[in-house]
Amino acid sequence: MKRQKIDNAYIREVIQCLMRGIIIFLLSMGIIVSGDREGLLSLLITNQLPFSEIFAMFTFLFSGIYIWYYTCKGARVMRRRLQIWIGYTRAVVLTTFVIMAHQYF
């Protein structure tokens, strides 16, 4: 019985962290897309990119890493519904990174 409570608390913590990461991920992606600038990498190298867009890019990168870390951490728990949700989350994060890299870099 005690093991079940620990597992439920662990699952709840992982889900809460994933939700926070997804919110930050979506907000930073929204800022990047609303700026709608192409050639961000060249502007970053030449120091002509404003701080707000640099911050949004780093937030996007780190929130993606944060989400990926907690999906790996949550994958250790063998709960079918959680595993499916984690798989979908990973697919969305990876697809978004590829699309954003292709579009803006």
C-alpha atoms as an extended CHARMM CRD file, in Angstrom:
* protein
*
       105  EXT
         1         1  MET       CA              0.0000000000        0.0000000000        0.0000000000  PROA      1               0.0000000000
         2         2  LYS       CA              2.7940000000        2.4170000000        0.8560000000  PROA      2               0.0000000000
         3         3  ARG       CA              4.5200000000        1.7600000000       -2.4820000000  PROA      3               0.0000000000
         4         4  GLN       CA              1.3210000000        2.6970000000       -4.3260000000  PROA      4               0.0000000000
         5         5  LYS       CA              1.2230000000        6.1130000000       -2.6000000000  PROA      5               0.0000000000
         6         6  ILE       CA              4.8450000000        6.8010000000       -3.4640000000  PROA      6               0.0000000000
         7         7  ASP       CA              4.2510000000        5.8520000000       -7.0920000000  PROA      7               0.0000000000
         8         8  ASN       CA              1.1650000000        8.0670000000       -7.3040000000  PROA      8               0.0000000000
         9         9  ALA       CA              3.0660000000       11.0180000000       -5.8030000000  PROA      9               0.0000000000
        10        10  TYR       CA              5.9200000000       10.4410000000       -8.2360000000  PROA      10              0.0000000000
        11        11  ILE       CA              3.5240000000       10.2830000000      -11.1770000000  PROA      11              0.0000000000
        12        12  ARG       CA              1.7630000000       13.4500000000      -10.0220000000  PROA      12              0.0000000000
        13        13  GLU       CA              5.1080000000       15.2680000000       -9.7340000000  PROA      13              0.0000000000
        14        14  VAL       CA              6.2090000000       14.1690000000      -13.2180000000  PROA      14              0.0000000000
        15        15  ILE       CA              2.8990000000       15.2480000000      -14.7650000000  PROA      15              0.0000000000
        16        16  GLN       CA              3.0150000000       18.6370000000      -13.0250000000  PROA      16              0.0000000000
        17        17  CYS       CA              6.5830000000       19.2270000000      -14.2310000000  PROA      17              0.0000000000
        18        18  LEU       CA              5.6170000000       18.2250000000      -17.7640000000  PROA      18              0.0000000000
        19        19  MET       CA              2.6680000000       20.6080000000      -17.7340000000  PROA      19              0.0000000000
        20        20  ARG       CA              4.8540000000       23.4850000000      -16.5470000000  PROA      20              0.0000000000
        21        21  GLY       CA              7.4190000000       22.6790000000      -19.2140000000  PROA      21              0.0000000000
        22        22  ILE       CA              4.7730000000       22.4970000000      -21.9260000000  PROA      22              0.0000000000
        23        23  ILE       CA              3.3480000000       25.8810000000      -20.9350000000  PROA      23              0.0000000000
        24        24  ILE       CA              6.7920000000       27.5100000000      -21.0340000000  PROA      24              0.0000000000
        25        25  PHE       CA              7.5700000000       25.6830000000      -24.2870000000  PROA      25              0.0000000000
        26        26  LEU       CA              4.4050000000       26.9620000000      -25.9480000000  PROA      26              0.0000000000
        27        27  LEU       CA              4.8740000000       30.5200000000      -24.6900000000  PROA      27              0.0000000000
        28        28  SER       CA              8.4490000000       30.7100000000      -25.9560000000  PROA      28              0.0000000000
        29        29  MET       CA              7.3990000000       29.1700000000      -29.2760000000  PROA      29              0.0000000000
        30        30  GLY       CA              4.6310000000       31.7730000000      -29.5270000000  PROA      30              0.0000000000
        31        31  ILE       CA              7.1130000000       34.6010000000      -28.9670000000  PROA      31              0.0000000000
        32        32  ILE       CA              9.4450000000       33.2430000000      -31.6450000000  PROA      32              0.0000000000
        33        33  VAL       CA              6.6410000000       32.7200000000      -34.1570000000  PROA      33              0.0000000000
        34        34  SER       CA              5.0460000000       36.1030000000      -33.4530000000  PROA      34              0.0000000000
        35        35  GLY       CA              8.4100000000       37.7670000000      -34.1480000000  PROA      35              0.0000000000
        36        36  ASP       CA              8.3680000000       35.9190000000      -37.4740000000  PROA      36              0.0000000000
        37        37  ARG       CA             11.9630000000       36.6470000000      -38.3570000000  PROA      37              0.0000000000
        38        38  GLU       CA             14.0000000000       34.5400000000      -40.6830000000  PROA      38              0.0000000000
        39        39  GLY       CA             17.7250000000       34.1740000000      -40.4800000000  PROA      39              0.0000000000
        40        40  LEU       CA             17.7380000000       34.2250000000      -36.6850000000  PROA      40              0.0000000000
        41        41  LEU       CA             21.0020000000       32.3100000000      -36.5710000000  PROA      41              0.0000000000
        42        42  SER       CA             22.8190000000       34.8180000000      -38.7790000000  PROA      42              0.0000000000
        43        43  LEU       CA             21.4050000000       37.6870000000      -36.7120000000  PROA      43              0.0000000000
        44        44  LEU       CA             22.5250000000       35.9110000000      -33.5410000000  PROA      44              0.0000000000
        45        45  ILE       CA             26.0890000000       35.5500000000      -34.8380000000  PROA      45              0.0000000000
        46        46  THR       CA             26.3370000000       39.1900000000      -35.9490000000  PROA      46              0.0000000000
        47        47  ASN       CA             24.9100000000       40.4790000000      -32.6420000000  PROA      47              0.0000000000
        48        48  GLN       CA             22.0000000000       42.2310000000      -34.3530000000  PROA      48              0.0000000000
        49        49  LEU       CA             19.3180000000       40.1390000000      -32.6840000000  PROA      49              0.0000000000
        50        50  PRO       CA             17.3940000000       41.8270000000      -29.8520000000  PROA      50              0.0000000000
        51        51  PHE       CA             17.6620000000       40.3310000000      -26.3770000000  PROA      51              0.0000000000
        52        52  SER       CA             13.9540000000       39.4660000000      -26.2830000000  PROA      52              0.0000000000
        53        53  GLU       CA             14.3400000000       37.0720000000      -29.2160000000  PROA      53              0.0000000000
        54        54  ILE       CA             17.5700000000       35.5800000000      -27.8820000000  PROA      54              0.0000000000
        55        55  PHE       CA             15.8360000000       34.9660000000      -24.5590000000  PROA      55              0.0000000000
        56        56  ALA       CA             12.8710000000       33.3560000000      -26.3460000000  PROA      56              0.0000000000
        57        57  MET       CA             15.1940000000       31.0550000000      -28.3000000000  PROA      57              0.0000000000
        58        58  PHE       CA             17.0760000000       29.9350000000      -25.1990000000  PROA      58              0.0000000000
        59        59  THR       CA             13.8260000000       29.4760000000      -23.2840000000  PROA      59              0.0000000000
        60        60  PHE       CA             12.4970000000       27.3710000000      -26.1570000000  PROA      60              0.0000000000
        61        61  LEU       CA             15.6400000000       25.2320000000      -26.1330000000  PROA      61              0.0000000000
        62        62  PHE       CA             15.7840000000       24.7550000000      -22.3760000000  PROA      62              0.0000000000
        63        63  SER       CA             12.0620000000       24.0990000000      -22.0100000000  PROA      63              0.0000000000
        64        64  GLY       CA             12.3510000000       21.4140000000      -24.6960000000  PROA      64              0.0000000000
        65        65  ILE       CA             15.2340000000       19.8290000000      -22.7760000000  PROA      65              0.0000000000
        66        66  TYR       CA             13.2250000000       20.1280000000      -19.5370000000  PROA      66              0.0000000000
        67        67  ILE       CA             10.2350000000       18.3730000000      -21.1080000000  PROA      67              0.0000000000
        68        68  TRP       CA             12.4350000000       15.6710000000      -22.6060000000  PROA      68              0.0000000000
        69        69  TYR       CA             14.1010000000       15.0550000000      -19.2070000000  PROA      69              0.0000000000
        70        70  TYR       CA             10.7900000000       14.6360000000      -17.4300000000  PROA      70              0.0000000000
        71        71  THR       CA              9.4360000000       12.3620000000      -20.1640000000  PROA      71              0.0000000000
        72        72  CYS       CA             12.5040000000       10.1710000000      -19.6340000000  PROA      72              0.0000000000
        73        73  LYS       CA             11.9360000000       10.2910000000      -15.8960000000  PROA      73              0.0000000000
        74        74  GLY       CA              8.2400000000        9.4760000000      -16.3060000000  PROA      74              0.0000000000
        75        75  ALA       CA              8.9730000000        6.6320000000      -18.7210000000  PROA      75              0.0000000000
        76        76  ARG       CA             10.3820000000        4.6440000000      -15.8270000000  PROA      76              0.0000000000
        77        77  VAL       CA              6.8950000000        4.2770000000      -14.3950000000  PROA      77              0.0000000000
        78        78  MET       CA              5.0690000000        1.4690000000      -16.1190000000  PROA      78              0.0000000000
        79        79  ARG       CA              1.5900000000        2.9450000000      -16.3520000000  PROA      79              0.0000000000
        80        80  ARG       CA             -0.0420000000        2.4920000000      -19.7480000000  PROA      80              0.0000000000
        81        81  ARG       CA             -1.8960000000        5.8180000000      -19.9200000000  PROA      81              0.0000000000
        82        82  LEU       CA              1.1670000000        7.7370000000      -18.7700000000  PROA      82              0.0000000000
        83        83  GLN       CA              3.3770000000        5.9390000000      -21.2990000000  PROA      83              0.0000000000
        84        84  ILE       CA              1.0260000000        6.8410000000      -24.1560000000  PROA      84              0.0000000000
        85        85  TRP       CA              0.8630000000       10.4740000000      -22.9960000000  PROA      85              0.0000000000
        86        86  ILE       CA              4.6570000000       10.6280000000      -22.7200000000  PROA      86              0.0000000000
        87        87  GLY       CA              5.0260000000        9.1910000000      -26.2200000000  PROA      87              0.0000000000
        88        88  TYR       CA              2.7110000000       11.8210000000      -27.6610000000  PROA      88              0.0000000000
        89        89  THR       CA              4.5210000000       14.5750000000      -25.7530000000  PROA      89              0.0000000000
        90        90  ARG       CA              7.8890000000       13.4490000000      -27.0950000000  PROA      90              0.0000000000
        91        91  ALA       CA              6.5280000000       13.3150000000      -30.6260000000  PROA      91              0.0000000000
        92        92  VAL       CA              5.1480000000       16.8540000000      -30.3700000000  PROA      92              0.0000000000
        93        93  VAL       CA              8.3560000000       18.2540000000      -28.8640000000  PROA      93              0.0000000000
        94        94  LEU       CA             10.5890000000       16.5920000000      -31.4480000000  PROA      94              0.0000000000
        95        95  THR       CA              8.3620000000       17.6190000000      -34.3520000000  PROA      95              0.0000000000
        96        96  THR       CA              8.1880000000       21.1930000000      -33.0970000000  PROA      96              0.0000000000
        97        97  PHE       CA             11.9660000000       21.3950000000      -32.7740000000  PROA      97              0.0000000000
        98        98  VAL       CA             12.4390000000       20.1170000000      -36.3190000000  PROA      98              0.0000000000
        99        99  ILE       CA              9.8480000000       22.5300000000      -37.7270000000  PROA      99              0.0000000000
       100       100  MET       CA             11.2340000000       25.5200000000      -35.8340000000  PROA      100             0.0000000000
       101       101  ALA       CA             14.8230000000       24.6570000000      -36.8360000000  PROA      101             0.0000000000
       102       102  HSD       CA             13.8270000000       24.2620000000      -40.4600000000  PROA      102             0.0000000000
       103       103  GLN       CA             11.7610000000       27.4410000000      -40.5160000000  PROA      103             0.0000000000
       104       104  TYR       CA             13.9790000000       29.8330000000      -38.5770000000  PROA      104             0.0000000000
       105       105  PHE       CA             17.5160000000       28.4950000000      -38.8290000000  PROA      105             0.0000000000
